[in-house]
Amino acid sequence: MSGPTETERCIESLIAIFQKYAGKDGNNATLSKTEFLRFMNSELASFTKNQKDPGVLDRMMKKLDLNADGQLSFQEFLNLIGGLALACHDSFLQSRH
């Protein structure tokens, strides 16, 4: 029997990363604002450091928090990952022209 595919490993990694940061402030099914900031500053440090506007992470959290409960569910977290992947893909396509 073969091991997981590359795509399956990527999905497992996303779940593991979410679980690594979720729950430190109580609910292990969501990221609090503090947990979100910790995730961004650790896992997406180069993105975070390149932001000129210090309020960008607060605005990102608000925009991602679709139900306005002050927490990011896994679905809301995936919206962030998907948005970043789209931006990277667009950048890659533009660099090829």
C-alpha positions as CSV (number, residue, x, y, z in Angstrom):
1,M,0.0,0.0,0.0
2,S,1.4,3.4,-0.9
3,G,1.7,6.4,1.3
4,P,-0.3,9.6,1.1
5,T,-0.1,11.6,-2.1
6,E,1.5,15.0,-2.2
7,T,-2.0,16.7,-2.1
8,E,-3.0,14.5,0.8
9,R,0.1,15.5,2.7
10,C,-0.6,19.2,2.0
11,I,-4.1,18.8,3.4
12,E,-2.7,17.1,6.5
13,S,-0.1,19.9,6.9
14,L,-2.8,22.6,6.8
15,I,-4.8,20.8,9.5
16,A,-1.7,20.3,11.6
17,I,-0.7,24.0,11.3
18,F,-4.2,25.1,12.3
19,Q,-4.2,22.7,15.3
20,K,-0.7,23.9,16.3
21,Y,-2.1,27.5,16.9
22,A,-5.7,26.9,17.7
23,G,-6.8,26.2,21.3
24,K,-4.1,28.1,23.2
25,D,-6.8,30.6,24.3
26,G,-9.4,28.0,25.0
27,N,-11.3,26.8,21.9
28,N,-9.2,24.3,19.9
29,A,-11.7,24.5,16.9
30,T,-10.9,28.2,16.3
31,L,-8.1,30.7,16.2
32,S,-8.5,33.7,18.5
33,K,-7.1,37.1,17.4
34,T,-4.0,36.4,19.5
35,E,-3.6,32.9,18.0
36,F,-4.1,34.4,14.5
37,L,-1.4,37.0,15.1
38,R,0.9,34.3,16.4
39,F,0.3,32.2,13.3
40,M,0.9,35.1,10.9
41,N,4.0,36.3,12.7
42,S,5.5,32.7,12.8
43,E,4.2,30.9,9.7
44,L,3.9,33.9,7.3
45,A,6.6,36.1,8.8
46,S,8.0,37.4,5.5
47,F,4.4,38.5,4.5
48,T,3.8,40.1,7.8
49,K,7.2,41.9,7.9
50,N,6.7,43.3,4.4
51,Q,3.4,45.1,5.4
52,K,3.9,48.9,5.7
53,D,0.5,49.4,7.4
54,P,0.5,48.1,11.1
55,G,-3.3,47.7,11.0
56,V,-3.3,45.2,8.1
57,L,-3.5,42.1,10.3
58,D,-6.4,43.5,12.3
59,R,-8.2,44.2,9.0
60,M,-7.4,40.8,7.7
61,M,-8.8,39.1,10.8
62,K,-12.0,41.2,10.5
63,K,-12.4,40.4,6.9
64,L,-11.8,36.7,7.4
65,D,-14.1,36.4,10.4
66,L,-17.3,36.0,8.3
67,N,-19.6,35.4,11.3
68,A,-18.0,38.2,13.3
69,D,-17.5,36.1,16.4
70,G,-13.9,37.2,17.0
71,Q,-12.5,33.8,16.1
72,L,-11.4,32.1,12.9
73,S,-12.9,28.7,12.2
74,F,-11.0,26.2,10.1
75,Q,-13.2,27.3,7.1
76,E,-12.3,30.9,7.7
77,F,-8.6,29.9,8.0
78,L,-8.8,28.1,4.7
79,N,-10.2,31.3,3.1
80,L,-6.9,33.0,4.1
81,I,-4.8,30.1,2.8
82,G,-6.8,30.1,-0.5
83,G,-6.5,33.8,-0.9
84,L,-2.8,33.7,-0.4
85,A,-2.4,30.8,-2.8
86,L,-4.4,32.7,-5.4
87,A,-2.2,35.8,-5.0
88,C,1.0,33.6,-5.3
89,H,-0.3,31.8,-8.3
90,D,-1.3,35.1,-10.0
91,S,2.2,36.5,-9.2
92,F,3.8,33.3,-10.7
93,L,1.7,33.7,-13.9
94,Q,2.7,37.3,-14.3
95,S,6.4,36.6,-13.8
96,R,6.2,34.1,-16.7
97,H,5.2,36.8,-19.2
